[in-house]
């Protein structure tokens, strides 16, 4: 089991550690709901160092990424961030990714921990048919801290060197945070304002300490999941998989088939014909909590489900037959043998105040 | 507030981390400190129907934390005569008071001799990691 450079900090903060994609990671400290509230109302800091990084560089880097990422990489400016999916030729999703353009010919792509080795092999396999491109595994070189919440940006801004400024949302900048060189990204997975910091693993504990001293609450993967689900961000392995395509997952907005990316023909065909099933957010209208794998009566399945700490009700995402995937439409879920009524919700299920 | 770890000596214990308080043929069931701590903050208790029958070693209810759902195992057989209605609004009473306010159900036991197979507090504690 691998541990991050913050392992001793997690133990000191009273973390409950669990195995996650080959890593021992904190699922919670004081409690999921308290951590969730801290992020919605103040500042939370997450150690997400288990996530992987792939650097793509060289004169052919943009061409390679344009071939494998679903979004239009030509539109990604230096200092920008772009979300995309990595598709197989049949359109099935290998991973969902943020890519940062650090320089004209240098990109950094953040991978899901469980998919990192697979993604890296895919990047390298595709790179073989491109000239002047190098694919480098940078997973060992970066710790990653997500600092999220309405007070997160002011806190991180105070820790910057004099004269430095935080990047705007979906922008990135190489800055110095609490004395440590860091790639600061205006991205996150909670629906709140905030930044993500990519920095040397050895530098992460001191930055973590400064963030806590500044009022950030340590938050674990449990709260990360409830926060992302309230704002309907996809989780690979739950809502996305190799057997589902981006159109049915509601990710058509980040697929630009005209770029000719691997899988574009399959994605275009589904977009034209309409997918058989469509991913929808939902809320339960009575008691209970639906979970991943619960069947929808009449077809479909729940891919993520939890109790919403903000709303106090069961929420989730489910694939429904497309004709029933309409906001406001009632449906029923078989929750371990009990029929629980639900309704298709609007996205997001919960609307954070800071990003409204 | 989480309760401190303790295992009262006047209770009997099932290895699946359930306790029973016996009073004649009336029994109160709940889950132990270890169980509630392992589950984390409880957010939903799905009780059985009053009048339904439970069988020793079988699941009779579900307790859910934010992350996960867990079956609750019956330490004895019998008929449900009461469920803790307060848990509908405050399931975290199981966290704050696992042996008192956080009791789950009351059961009229059908075979008191089944209690001979249960553990005392000392034997139960030895099972814990």
Interface residues (C-beta under 8 A of the other chain):
Chain A: X16 X27 X28 X31 X32 X33 X222 X225 X226 X287 X288 X289 X291 X306 X307 X309 X336 X338
Chain B: X40 X41 X43 X44 X46 X62 X64 X65 X66 X67 X69 X88
